[in-house]
Amino acid sequence: MKNLSPPLFFNSKERIVFALFLSSILICSLGFKYHQFHTLKSQKTPLVYANVLSQYTKTKNAKSYFVLKLQTKFGIFYTTSREDLKDLRYKNIHLRVIFSQVSFLDFLKGFYAPSFNLILLEGEDFRKPIRDFISKQHTNPLMREYYLSLFLSDPLPLAWRELSQSYGISHLFAISGYHIGILSFVGFMILGLLYKPLQKYYFPYRNYYFDIGILVLILLILYYLFLTQSPSYLRALAMSCVGFFLTFRGLDLLKLESFFWSIALLLAFFPNLIFSLGFYFSCMGVLYIFLFFKYFKLPKGFWQKFLYIALLNASTFFLMGIIIYYFFPPFSPLSIFSLLLTPLFTLYYPCMLLAHFLGFGGILDSLLLKWLSLNPPTIALTPSLYLFILCNALTLLAIFYRLGFFALLCVNITYYGYGVYDHFTIH
């Protein structure tokens, strides 16, 4: 069937005009960031107000010190303290920051700066009642932190990070596009039940899907304001807003050109994303999904669609392999279970959200702790720089040619097989 959706742009002139528009936004965004940077730089030791996102100890030369991850109005940065601090997580502080060695590039990427004169401020994080409500449903600290990470984007405990890497499911624990998809589906289901009768009797002329979509987006935005410090969620939310606009303008959301312009739009408004590894992974993951849609059309039968979705999940898992292992080497053959655990998570996540809302969130704690205790061994799988570059080059080729897509898939499956062989050779 011929695609009747209008093109995003009708000619090159429109593309150039939009590119100039994005360039002006980028200049304004960078100008605003530079203003923030210059304001701090103009002071020898600026006084900074911050919320403590995480706090942990490190040891160097037989001496221990605290590392603090801080959320401020100008972004996130790290500092250290050798004082005997109590637990400051989620508390508000102010401190003097030694900003002299921070460059504008560091400021955009996220930086470390020494500090002194740290003072705890009165008042609690506004999410403390929610944290307390979730925590009281769990007796084990690991389970408390696990669910606080899952629902509030708090740091994930080390034990759970290691397990998630072993099973290839790290993406399930960082609130991002996958979670937005689940929350959007649940939101459409619940709001649809409430909205349908009202529409039928009071405003039948309204577009049901448009109104529910706007309401879901508003709820997703409110959830971001509640999280306050989740860059991965912000990226996914911005992409969702762009996708909603394209869909209700009658444009083809699945066209690769729409995807690339969406990336350009995000980078114009948030130029610091260019330094974000999470943004790179997100873009590559979505691109591989789009390429699958491009080269494999959705079948009609139910079981054919079920197989299609399973193959989509498998191809995305393998295609992401080398680029992920290049930055995060821990590997286990058990990561293949990601193909099963990822779709199961779409049921688990909303069910546990409801369970916590009703007050019995600890229902699966004993089972999850047994899973955590398995502690599967991993090896360090380190692709070479040349192999990493090859995968990125084949990705570009796959945009234009089906052969490039299959070559990229074969390279990644072969490398996964090598990882399995290497793992069993060592263990």
C-alpha positions as a Markdown table, in Angstrom:
| # | Residue | x | y | z |
|---|---|---|---|---|
| 1 | Met | 0.0 | 0.0 | 0.0 |
| 2 | Lys | 1.3 | 3.4 | -0.9 |
| 3 | Asn | 2.3 | 5.6 | 2.0 |
| 4 | Leu | 0.0 | 8.7 | 1.9 |
| 5 | Ser | 1.8 | 10.6 | 4.7 |
| 6 | Pro | 3.1 | 14.0 | 3.6 |
| 7 | Pro | 6.9 | 14.4 | 3.6 |
| 8 | Leu | 8.6 | 16.2 | 6.5 |
| 9 | Phe | 10.1 | 18.6 | 4.0 |
| 10 | Phe | 9.1 | 19.2 | 0.4 |
| 11 | Asn | 12.4 | 20.4 | -0.9 |
| 12 | Ser | 16.0 | 21.3 | 0.1 |
| 13 | Lys | 15.2 | 24.9 | 0.8 |
| 14 | Glu | 12.8 | 23.9 | 3.6 |
| 15 | Arg | 15.6 | 21.7 | 5.1 |
| 16 | Ile | 18.1 | 24.5 | 4.9 |
| 17 | Val | 15.7 | 26.9 | 6.6 |
| 18 | Phe | 14.9 | 24.4 | 9.4 |
| 19 | Ala | 18.7 | 23.7 | 9.8 |
| 20 | Leu | 19.3 | 27.5 | 10.2 |
| 21 | Phe | 16.5 | 27.6 | 12.7 |
| 22 | Leu | 18.1 | 24.8 | 14.7 |
| 23 | Ser | 21.4 | 26.5 | 14.5 |
| 24 | Ser | 20.0 | 29.6 | 16.0 |
| 25 | Ile | 18.5 | 27.6 | 18.9 |
| 26 | Leu | 21.9 | 25.9 | 19.4 |
| 27 | Ile | 23.6 | 29.3 | 19.6 |
| 28 | Cys | 21.1 | 30.5 | 22.1 |
| 29 | Ser | 21.4 | 27.3 | 24.2 |
| 30 | Leu | 25.2 | 27.5 | 24.2 |
| 31 | Gly | 25.0 | 31.2 | 24.9 |
| 32 | Phe | 22.8 | 30.6 | 28.0 |
| 33 | Lys | 25.2 | 27.8 | 29.2 |
| 34 | Tyr | 28.2 | 30.1 | 28.7 |
| 35 | His | 26.4 | 32.8 | 30.7 |
| 36 | Gln | 26.0 | 30.4 | 33.6 |
| 37 | Phe | 29.6 | 29.3 | 33.2 |
| 38 | His | 30.9 | 32.9 | 33.1 |
| 39 | Thr | 28.9 | 33.9 | 36.1 |
| 40 | Leu | 30.5 | 31.1 | 38.1 |
| 41 | Lys | 33.9 | 31.6 | 36.6 |
| 42 | Ser | 33.9 | 35.3 | 37.5 |
| 43 | Gln | 33.9 | 34.4 | 41.2 |
| 44 | Lys | 37.0 | 32.9 | 42.7 |
| 45 | Thr | 35.0 | 30.4 | 44.9 |
| 46 | Pro | 31.3 | 30.7 | 44.0 |
| 47 | Leu | 28.7 | 29.7 | 46.6 |
| 48 | Val | 26.7 | 26.9 | 45.1 |
| 49 | Tyr | 23.3 | 25.5 | 46.3 |
| 50 | Ala | 22.9 | 21.8 | 45.5 |
| 51 | Asn | 20.9 | 18.6 | 46.3 |
| 52 | Val | 23.1 | 15.5 | 47.0 |
| 53 | Leu | 22.1 | 12.8 | 44.5 |
| 54 | Ser | 24.6 | 10.2 | 45.8 |
| 55 | Gln | 27.4 | 9.8 | 48.3 |
| 56 | Tyr | 30.0 | 7.1 | 48.5 |
| 57 | Thr | 33.5 | 6.5 | 49.8 |
| 58 | Lys | 36.8 | 6.0 | 47.9 |
| 59 | Thr | 40.2 | 5.1 | 49.1 |
| 60 | Lys | 43.5 | 6.5 | 47.7 |
| 61 | Asn | 47.0 | 6.2 | 49.3 |
| 62 | Ala | 45.4 | 4.4 | 52.3 |
| 63 | Lys | 43.2 | 7.4 | 53.0 |
| 64 | Ser | 39.4 | 7.4 | 52.5 |
| 65 | Tyr | 37.2 | 10.3 | 51.4 |
| 66 | Phe | 33.7 | 11.0 | 50.3 |
| 67 | Val | 32.6 | 11.5 | 46.7 |
| 68 | Leu | 29.4 | 13.6 | 46.3 |
| 69 | Lys | 27.3 | 13.8 | 43.1 |
| 70 | Leu | 25.4 | 17.1 | 43.2 |
| 71 | Gln | 22.4 | 18.4 | 41.4 |
| 72 | Thr | 22.4 | 22.2 | 40.8 |
| 73 | Lys | 20.6 | 24.8 | 38.7 |
| 74 | Phe | 23.4 | 24.6 | 36.1 |
| 75 | Gly | 23.6 | 20.8 | 36.0 |
| 76 | Ile | 25.3 | 17.9 | 37.7 |
| 77 | Phe | 28.9 | 17.9 | 39.0 |
| 78 | Tyr | 31.1 | 15.9 | 41.4 |
| 79 | Thr | 33.1 | 17.0 | 44.4 |
| 80 | Thr | 35.0 | 15.3 | 47.3 |
| 81 | Ser | 35.2 | 15.8 | 51.0 |
| 82 | Arg | 37.6 | 14.4 | 53.6 |
| 83 | Glu | 35.4 | 15.5 | 56.5 |
| 84 | Asp | 33.6 | 12.9 | 58.5 |
| 85 | Leu | 30.2 | 13.4 | 56.9 |
| 86 | Lys | 26.9 | 11.8 | 57.8 |
| 87 | Asp | 24.6 | 10.5 | 55.1 |
| 88 | Leu | 23.7 | 13.5 | 53.0 |
| 89 | Arg | 21.9 | 11.8 | 50.2 |
| 90 | Tyr | 18.8 | 13.7 | 49.0 |
| 91 | Lys | 19.6 | 16.6 | 51.4 |
| 92 | Asn | 20.1 | 20.3 | 50.4 |
| 93 | Ile | 23.5 | 21.8 | 51.0 |
| 94 | His | 25.6 | 24.8 | 50.0 |
| 95 | Leu | 29.3 | 24.9 | 49.6 |
| 96 | Arg | 32.1 | 26.9 | 48.1 |
| 97 | Val | 33.4 | 25.5 | 44.8 |
| 98 | Ile | 37.0 | 26.0 | 43.4 |
| 99 | Phe | 36.0 | 26.7 | 39.8 |
| 100 | Ser | 39.4 | 28.0 | 38.4 |
| 101 | Gln | 40.4 | 24.7 | 36.7 |
| 102 | Val | 37.0 | 24.1 | 35.0 |
| 103 | Ser | 36.8 | 24.8 | 31.3 |
| 104 | Phe | 33.6 | 25.5 | 29.3 |
| 105 | Leu | 33.9 | 22.1 | 27.7 |
| 106 | Asp | 34.1 | 20.5 | 31.1 |
| 107 | Phe | 31.1 | 22.5 | 32.2 |
| 108 | Leu | 29.1 | 21.1 | 29.3 |
| 109 | Lys | 30.2 | 17.5 | 29.9 |
| 110 | Gly | 29.8 | 17.5 | 33.6 |
| 111 | Phe | 32.8 | 18.1 | 35.8 |
| 112 | Tyr | 34.7 | 17.6 | 39.0 |
| 113 | Ala | 35.7 | 20.5 | 41.2 |
| 114 | Pro | 37.2 | 20.7 | 44.7 |
| 115 | Ser | 35.1 | 22.4 | 47.3 |
| 116 | Phe | 35.1 | 23.5 | 51.0 |
| 117 | Asn | 32.9 | 25.0 | 53.6 |
| 118 | Leu | 30.1 | 22.5 | 53.1 |
| 119 | Ile | 27.0 | 23.4 | 55.1 |
| 120 | Leu | 23.8 | 21.3 | 55.5 |
| 121 | Leu | 20.6 | 23.4 | 54.9 |
| 122 | Glu | 17.3 | 23.0 | 56.6 |
| 123 | Gly | 14.5 | 21.2 | 54.8 |
| 124 | Glu | 14.2 | 17.8 | 53.2 |
| 125 | Asp | 13.9 | 16.6 | 49.6 |
| 126 | Phe | 10.3 | 17.0 | 48.6 |
| 127 | Arg | 10.3 | 13.3 | 47.6 |
| 128 | Lys | 11.2 | 12.1 | 51.1 |
| 129 | Pro | 7.6 | 11.0 | 51.9 |
| 130 | Ile | 7.5 | 8.9 | 48.8 |
| 131 | Arg | 10.9 | 7.4 | 49.6 |
| 132 | Asp | 9.8 | 6.6 | 53.1 |
| 133 | Phe | 6.6 | 5.0 | 51.8 |
| 134 | Ile | 8.5 | 2.8 | 49.4 |
| 135 | Ser | 11.3 | 2.0 | 51.9 |
| 136 | Lys | 8.8 | 0.9 | 54.7 |
| 137 | Gln | 7.6 | -1.9 | 52.4 |
| 138 | His | 11.0 | -3.6 | 52.4 |
| 139 | Thr | 13.1 | -5.0 | 55.2 |
| 140 | Asn | 16.2 | -5.6 | 53.2 |
| 141 | Pro | 18.3 | -2.4 | 52.3 |
| 142 | Leu | 19.2 | -3.9 | 48.9 |
| 143 | Met | 15.5 | -4.2 | 48.0 |
| 144 | Arg | 14.8 | -0.6 | 49.3 |
| 145 | Glu | 17.5 | 0.8 | 47.0 |
| 146 | Tyr | 16.5 | -1.4 | 44.1 |
| 147 | Tyr | 12.9 | 0.0 | 44.1 |
| 148 | Leu | 14.0 | 3.5 | 44.8 |
| 149 | Ser | 16.2 | 3.2 | 41.7 |
| 150 | Leu | 13.4 | 1.7 | 39.6 |
| 151 | Phe | 10.8 | 4.3 | 40.5 |
| 152 | Leu | 12.7 | 7.4 | 41.5 |
| 153 | Ser | 15.9 | 7.1 | 39.4 |
| 154 | Asp | 18.1 | 6.8 | 42.6 |
| 155 | Pro | 21.5 | 5.2 | 42.2 |
| 156 | Leu | 21.3 | 1.5 | 41.7 |
| 157 | Pro | 23.2 | -0.6 | 44.4 |
| 158 | Leu | 26.5 | -2.2 | 43.2 |
| 159 | Ala | 25.1 | -5.8 | 43.6 |
| 160 | Trp | 22.2 | -5.0 | 41.3 |
| 161 | Arg | 24.4 | -3.2 | 38.8 |
| 162 | Glu | 26.6 | -6.3 | 38.5 |
| 163 | Leu | 23.6 | -8.6 | 38.1 |
| 164 | Ser | 22.0 | -6.4 | 35.5 |
| 165 | Gln | 25.3 | -6.4 | 33.5 |
| 166 | Ser | 25.5 | -10.2 | 33.7 |
| 167 | Tyr | 22.0 | -10.6 | 32.3 |
| 168 | Gly | 22.2 | -7.7 | 29.8 |
| 169 | Ile | 19.3 | -5.8 | 31.3 |
| 170 | Ser | 21.0 | -2.6 | 32.5 |
| 171 | His | 18.6 | -0.7 | 30.3 |
| 172 | Leu | 15.7 | -1.8 | 32.5 |
| 173 | Phe | 17.1 | -0.1 | 35.6 |
| 174 | Ala | 17.7 | 3.4 | 34.0 |
| 175 | Ile | 14.4 | 5.2 | 33.7 |
| 176 | Ser | 14.3 | 6.0 | 30.0 |
| 177 | Gly | 12.4 | 5.4 | 26.7 |
| 178 | Tyr | 11.5 | 1.8 | 27.6 |
| 179 | His | 9.8 | 2.9 | 30.8 |
| 180 | Ile | 8.1 | 5.8 | 29.0 |
| 181 | Gly | 6.6 | 3.3 | 26.6 |
| 182 | Ile | 5.2 | 1.2 | 29.5 |
| 183 | Leu | 3.9 | 4.2 | 31.4 |
| 184 | Ser | 2.3 | 5.6 | 28.2 |
| 185 | Phe | 0.5 | 2.3 | 27.5 |
| 186 | Val | -0.8 | 2.1 | 31.1 |
| 187 | Gly | -1.7 | 5.8 | 31.0 |
| 188 | Phe | -3.7 | 5.3 | 27.7 |
| 189 | Met | -5.5 | 2.3 | 29.3 |
| 190 | Ile | -6.5 | 4.0 | 32.5 |
| 191 | Leu | -7.3 | 7.4 | 31.1 |
| 192 | Gly | -9.1 | 5.9 | 28.2 |
| 193 | Leu | -11.5 | 4.1 | 30.6 |
| 194 | Leu | -12.2 | 7.4 | 32.3 |
| 195 | Tyr | -12.3 | 9.6 | 29.3 |
| 196 | Lys | -14.4 | 7.5 | 26.9 |
| 197 | Pro | -17.8 | 8.0 | 28.7 |
| 198 | Leu | -17.2 | 11.7 | 29.2 |
| 199 | Gln | -16.4 | 12.1 | 25.5 |
| 200 | Lys | -19.4 | 10.2 | 24.5 |
| 201 | Tyr | -21.9 | 12.4 | 26.4 |
| 202 | Tyr | -20.2 | 15.8 | 26.5 |
| 203 | Phe | -17.7 | 16.3 | 23.7 |
| 204 | Pro | -18.0 | 13.6 | 21.0 |
| 205 | Tyr | -16.5 | 16.0 | 18.5 |
| 206 | Arg | -13.1 | 15.8 | 20.2 |
| 207 | Asn | -10.3 | 13.5 | 18.9 |
| 208 | Tyr | -10.0 | 10.7 | 21.5 |
| 209 | Tyr | -6.4 | 9.8 | 20.7 |
| 210 | Phe | -5.2 | 13.4 | 20.6 |
| 211 | Asp | -6.7 | 14.3 | 23.9 |
| 212 | Ile | -5.5 | 11.1 | 25.7 |
| 213 | Gly | -2.1 | 11.6 | 24.2 |
| 214 | Ile | -1.9 | 15.2 | 25.5 |
| 215 | Leu | -3.0 | 14.0 | 29.0 |
| 216 | Val | -0.4 | 11.2 | 29.0 |
| 217 | Leu | 2.4 | 13.6 | 27.9 |
| 218 | Ile | 1.4 | 16.0 | 30.7 |
| 219 | Leu | 1.6 | 13.1 | 33.2 |
| 220 | Leu | 5.0 | 12.1 | 31.8 |
| 221 | Ile | 6.3 | 15.7 | 32.1 |
| 222 | Leu | 5.0 | 15.9 | 35.7 |
| 223 | Tyr | 6.9 | 12.6 | 36.4 |
| 224 | Tyr | 10.1 | 14.2 | 35.0 |
| 225 | Leu | 9.6 | 17.2 | 37.3 |
| 226 | Phe | 9.2 | 14.7 | 40.2 |
| 227 | Leu | 12.4 | 12.8 | 39.2 |
| 228 | Thr | 14.4 | 16.1 | 38.7 |
| 229 | Gln | 17.7 | 14.5 | 37.8 |
| 230 | Ser | 17.2 | 11.8 | 35.2 |
| 231 | Pro | 18.9 | 12.8 | 31.9 |
| 232 | Ser | 17.9 | 9.5 | 30.3 |
| 233 | Tyr | 14.3 | 10.1 | 31.0 |
| 234 | Leu | 14.5 | 13.7 | 29.7 |
| 235 | Arg | 16.0 | 12.4 | 26.4 |
| 236 | Ala | 13.2 | 9.9 | 26.0 |
| 237 | Leu | 10.5 | 12.5 | 27.0 |
| 238 | Ala | 11.8 | 15.0 | 24.5 |
| 239 | Met | 11.7 | 12.3 | 21.8 |
| 240 | Ser | 8.2 | 11.3 | 22.8 |
| 241 | Cys | 7.0 | 15.0 | 22.4 |
| 242 | Val | 8.6 | 15.1 | 19.0 |
| 243 | Gly | 7.0 | 11.8 | 18.0 |
| 244 | Phe | 3.6 | 13.0 | 19.2 |
| 245 | Phe | 3.9 | 16.2 | 17.2 |
| 246 | Leu | 4.9 | 14.3 | 14.0 |
| 247 | Thr | 2.1 | 11.7 | 14.4 |
| 248 | Phe | -0.7 | 14.3 | 14.8 |
| 249 | Arg | 0.7 | 16.4 | 12.0 |
| 250 | Gly | 0.1 | 13.4 | 9.8 |
| 251 | Leu | 3.8 | 12.8 | 9.2 |
| 252 | Asp | 5.5 | 9.4 | 9.0 |
| 253 | Leu | 7.1 | 8.8 | 12.4 |
| 254 | Leu | 9.1 | 5.8 | 11.2 |
| 255 | Lys | 11.0 | 7.6 | 8.5 |
| 256 | Leu | 14.7 | 7.8 | 9.1 |
| 257 | Glu | 14.8 | 11.5 | 8.2 |
| 258 | Ser | 12.3 | 12.3 | 10.9 |
| 259 | Phe | 14.5 | 10.4 | 13.4 |
| 260 | Phe | 17.7 | 12.3 | 12.4 |
| 261 | Trp | 16.0 | 15.7 | 12.6 |
| 262 | Ser | 14.6 | 14.7 | 16.0 |
| 263 | Ile | 18.2 | 14.1 | 17.2 |
| 264 | Ala | 19.2 | 17.5 | 15.7 |
| 265 | Leu | 16.4 | 19.2 | 17.6 |
| 266 | Leu | 17.4 | 17.6 | 20.9 |
| 267 | Leu | 21.0 | 18.6 | 20.4 |
| 268 | Ala | 20.0 | 22.2 | 19.6 |
| 269 | Phe | 18.0 | 22.5 | 22.9 |
| 270 | Phe | 20.4 | 20.4 | 25.0 |
| 271 | Pro | 23.9 | 20.7 | 23.5 |
| 272 | Asn | 25.5 | 18.8 | 26.4 |
| 273 | Leu | 23.8 | 15.6 | 25.1 |
| 274 | Ile | 26.6 | 15.4 | 22.5 |
| 275 | Phe | 28.9 | 14.2 | 25.4 |
| 276 | Ser | 26.3 | 11.8 | 26.8 |
| 277 | Leu | 27.1 | 8.1 | 26.4 |
| 278 | Gly | 23.5 | 7.3 | 27.3 |
| 279 | Phe | 22.3 | 9.6 | 24.5 |
| 280 | Tyr | 24.5 | 7.7 | 22.0 |
| 281 | Phe | 23.2 | 4.4 | 23.2 |
| 282 | Ser | 19.6 | 5.6 | 23.0 |
| 283 | Cys | 20.0 | 6.9 | 19.4 |
| 284 | Met | 21.7 | 3.7 | 18.2 |
| 285 | Gly | 19.0 | 1.6 | 19.8 |
| 286 | Val | 16.2 | 3.5 | 18.2 |
| 287 | Leu | 18.1 | 3.6 | 14.9 |
| 288 | Tyr | 18.4 | -0.2 | 14.9 |
| 289 | Ile | 14.7 | -0.6 | 15.5 |
| 290 | Phe | 13.9 | 1.8 | 12.6 |
| 291 | Leu | 16.3 | -0.2 | 10.3 |
| 292 | Phe | 14.5 | -3.4 | 11.2 |
| 293 | Phe | 11.2 | -1.8 | 10.4 |
| 294 | Lys | 12.7 | -0.5 | 7.1 |
| 295 | Tyr | 13.9 | -3.9 | 5.9 |
| 296 | Phe | 11.3 | -6.2 | 7.4 |
| 297 | Lys | 7.6 | -5.3 | 7.0 |
| 298 | Leu | 5.1 | -6.1 | 9.7 |
| 299 | Pro | 3.1 | -9.3 | 8.7 |
| 300 | Lys | -0.6 | -9.7 | 9.1 |
| 301 | Gly | -1.1 | -12.9 | 11.1 |
| 302 | Phe | -1.1 | -12.9 | 14.9 |
| 303 | Trp | 1.7 | -15.5 | 15.2 |
| 304 | Gln | 3.6 | -13.9 | 12.5 |
| 305 | Lys | 3.4 | -10.6 | 14.4 |
| 306 | Phe | 4.5 | -12.4 | 17.6 |
| 307 | Leu | 7.6 | -13.8 | 15.7 |
| 308 | Tyr | 8.2 | -10.4 | 14.2 |
| 309 | Ile | 8.4 | -8.7 | 17.6 |
| 310 | Ala | 10.6 | -11.5 | 18.9 |
| 311 | Leu | 13.0 | -11.0 | 16.0 |
| 312 | Leu | 13.0 | -7.3 | 16.5 |
| 313 | Asn | 14.0 | -7.7 | 20.1 |
| 314 | Ala | 16.7 | -10.2 | 19.2 |
| 315 | Ser | 18.2 | -8.1 | 16.4 |
| 316 | Thr | 18.3 | -5.0 | 18.6 |
| 317 | Phe | 20.0 | -7.0 | 21.4 |
| 318 | Phe | 22.8 | -8.3 | 19.1 |
| 319 | Leu | 23.2 | -5.1 | 17.1 |
| 320 | Met | 23.9 | -3.2 | 20.3 |
| 321 | Gly | 26.5 | -5.7 | 21.5 |
| 322 | Ile | 29.9 | -4.4 | 20.4 |
| 323 | Ile | 29.2 | -0.7 | 21.0 |
| 324 | Ile | 28.1 | -1.5 | 24.6 |
| 325 | Tyr | 30.9 | -3.9 | 25.4 |
| 326 | Tyr | 33.4 | -1.3 | 24.1 |
| 327 | Phe | 32.4 | 1.0 | 27.0 |
| 328 | Phe | 31.1 | -1.6 | 29.5 |
| 329 | Pro | 33.2 | -4.8 | 29.2 |
| 330 | Pro | 31.5 | -7.2 | 31.7 |
| 331 | Phe | 30.1 | -10.1 | 29.8 |
| 332 | Ser | 28.2 | -13.3 | 30.6 |
| 333 | Pro | 26.4 | -15.8 | 28.3 |
| 334 | Leu | 23.4 | -15.3 | 30.6 |
| 335 | Ser | 22.9 | -11.9 | 28.9 |
| 336 | Ile | 21.0 | -13.8 | 26.2 |
| 337 | Phe | 18.2 | -14.0 | 28.8 |
| 338 | Ser | 17.7 | -10.4 | 28.1 |
| 339 | Leu | 15.5 | -11.5 | 25.2 |
| 340 | Leu | 13.1 | -13.0 | 27.7 |
| 341 | Leu | 13.5 | -10.7 | 30.7 |
| 342 | Thr | 13.0 | -7.5 | 28.6 |
| 343 | Pro | 9.4 | -8.3 | 27.4 |
| 344 | Leu | 8.6 | -9.8 | 30.9 |
| 345 | Phe | 9.6 | -6.4 | 32.4 |
| 346 | Thr | 6.6 | -4.8 | 30.6 |
| 347 | Leu | 4.3 | -6.8 | 32.9 |
| 348 | Tyr | 6.5 | -6.7 | 36.0 |
| 349 | Tyr | 7.1 | -2.9 | 36.1 |
| 350 | Pro | 3.4 | -1.7 | 36.1 |
| 351 | Cys | 2.4 | -4.5 | 38.4 |
| 352 | Met | 5.1 | -3.6 | 41.0 |
| 353 | Leu | 4.2 | 0.0 | 40.7 |
| 354 | Leu | 0.6 | -0.9 | 41.5 |
| 355 | Ala | 1.7 | -3.2 | 44.4 |
| 356 | His | 3.7 | -0.4 | 46.0 |
| 357 | Phe | 0.8 | 2.0 | 45.6 |
| 358 | Leu | -1.4 | -0.5 | 47.4 |
| 359 | Gly | 1.3 | -1.0 | 50.1 |
| 360 | Phe | 2.5 | -4.6 | 49.5 |
| 361 | Gly | 5.6 | -3.8 | 47.3 |
| 362 | Gly | 7.7 | -6.4 | 49.1 |
| 363 | Ile | 5.7 | -9.3 | 47.7 |
| 364 | Leu | 8.6 | -10.5 | 45.5 |
| 365 | Asp | 11.6 | -9.5 | 47.7 |
| 366 | Ser | 12.5 | -13.1 | 48.7 |
| 367 | Leu | 12.5 | -14.3 | 45.1 |
| 368 | Leu | 14.5 | -11.4 | 43.9 |
| 369 | Leu | 17.1 | -11.8 | 46.7 |
| 370 | Lys | 17.5 | -15.4 | 45.7 |
| 371 | Trp | 18.1 | -14.3 | 42.1 |
| 372 | Leu | 20.6 | -11.7 | 43.4 |
| 373 | Ser | 22.5 | -14.3 | 45.4 |
| 374 | Leu | 23.3 | -16.4 | 42.3 |
| 375 | Asn | 26.1 | -13.9 | 41.5 |
| 376 | Pro | 27.0 | -15.3 | 38.0 |
| 377 | Pro | 30.6 | -14.9 | 36.9 |
| 378 | Thr | 31.5 | -12.5 | 34.2 |
| 379 | Ile | 34.6 | -11.8 | 32.0 |
| 380 | Ala | 35.9 | -8.6 | 30.5 |
| 381 | Leu | 35.0 | -8.5 | 26.8 |
| 382 | Thr | 36.9 | -5.6 | 25.3 |
| 383 | Pro | 36.3 | -5.0 | 21.5 |
| 384 | Ser | 39.2 | -3.1 | 19.8 |
| 385 | Leu | 38.8 | 0.4 | 18.6 |
| 386 | Tyr | 38.9 | -0.8 | 15.0 |
| 387 | Leu | 36.0 | -3.2 | 15.7 |
| 388 | Phe | 34.1 | -0.3 | 17.3 |
| 389 | Ile | 34.7 | 1.9 | 14.3 |
| 390 | Leu | 33.7 | -0.9 | 11.9 |
| 391 | Cys | 30.4 | -1.3 | 13.7 |
| 392 | Asn | 29.7 | 2.5 | 13.4 |
| 393 | Ala | 30.7 | 2.4 | 9.8 |
| 394 | Leu | 28.4 | -0.6 | 9.0 |
| 395 | Thr | 25.6 | 1.3 | 10.8 |
| 396 | Leu | 26.0 | 4.1 | 8.4 |
| 397 | Leu | 26.0 | 1.7 | 5.5 |
| 398 | Ala | 22.9 | -0.1 | 6.9 |
| 399 | Ile | 20.9 | 3.1 | 6.6 |
| 400 | Phe | 21.2 | 2.9 | 2.8 |
| 401 | Tyr | 21.7 | -0.8 | 2.1 |
| 402 | Arg | 20.2 | -4.0 | 3.4 |
| 403 | Leu | 23.5 | -5.7 | 3.0 |
| 404 | Gly | 25.0 | -3.3 | 5.6 |
| 405 | Phe | 22.3 | -4.3 | 8.1 |
| 406 | Phe | 23.0 | -8.0 | 7.7 |
| 407 | Ala | 26.8 | -7.5 | 7.8 |
| 408 | Leu | 26.5 | -5.5 | 11.0 |
| 409 | Leu | 24.2 | -8.2 | 12.5 |
| 410 | Cys | 26.7 | -11.0 | 11.5 |
| 411 | Val | 29.7 | -9.2 | 13.0 |
| 412 | Asn | 27.9 | -8.7 | 16.3 |
| 413 | Ile | 26.5 | -12.3 | 16.5 |
| 414 | Thr | 30.0 | -13.6 | 15.7 |
| 415 | Tyr | 31.5 | -11.5 | 18.4 |
| 416 | Tyr | 28.9 | -12.6 | 20.9 |
| 417 | Gly | 29.8 | -16.2 | 20.0 |
| 418 | Tyr | 33.4 | -15.4 | 20.7 |
| 419 | Gly | 32.4 | -14.0 | 24.1 |
| 420 | Val | 30.6 | -17.2 | 25.0 |
| 421 | Tyr | 33.6 | -19.3 | 23.9 |
| 422 | Asp | 36.0 | -17.0 | 25.9 |
| 423 | His | 33.8 | -17.2 | 28.9 |
| 424 | Phe | 33.7 | -21.0 | 29.1 |
| 425 | Thr | 37.4 | -21.2 | 28.3 |
| 426 | Ile | 38.2 | -19.0 | 31.4 |
| 427 | His | 35.6 | -20.5 | 33.7 |
